[in-house]
């Protein structure tokens, strides 16, 4: 009986310890990715921002040679180069920078597209990352 009480107490302490630990950090990137996607959708369905006619570097989101962090870094770099309407894109920039960390990246300006075309592509990319992370977490 004494062993049973010790085992029950140990299980209760373990359960309390597990319950008091914060959520794993892997849920944070998923939340940020969904925030980015939601912000882009709101920007696209609202009034046209005058900066949408700005030409920006094209990021090759479909390039499998580049890591996800590299692509997120490039996307953040593209948005930081938009000088007009900076406050409209500041939340996106902050979220993107927090996802790729302190990574520095190279950005090719060989191909440029309009910002209004860049944003949906970025939204599709972050949505795909979110779905991939969710599918990985459930497996």
Secondary structure as GFF3:
##gff-version 3
##sequence-region A 1 139
A	DSSP	alpha_helix	2	20	.	.	.	ID=ss1
A	DSSP	alpha_helix	26	45	.	.	.	ID=ss2
A	DSSP	three_ten_helix	50	53	.	.	.	ID=ss3
A	DSSP	beta_strand	55	57	.	.	.	ID=ss4
A	DSSP	alpha_helix	68	80	.	.	.	ID=ss5
A	DSSP	alpha_helix	86	100	.	.	.	ID=ss6
A	DSSP	beta_strand	112	114	.	.	.	ID=ss7
A	DSSP	alpha_helix	115	138	.	.	.	ID=ss8
###
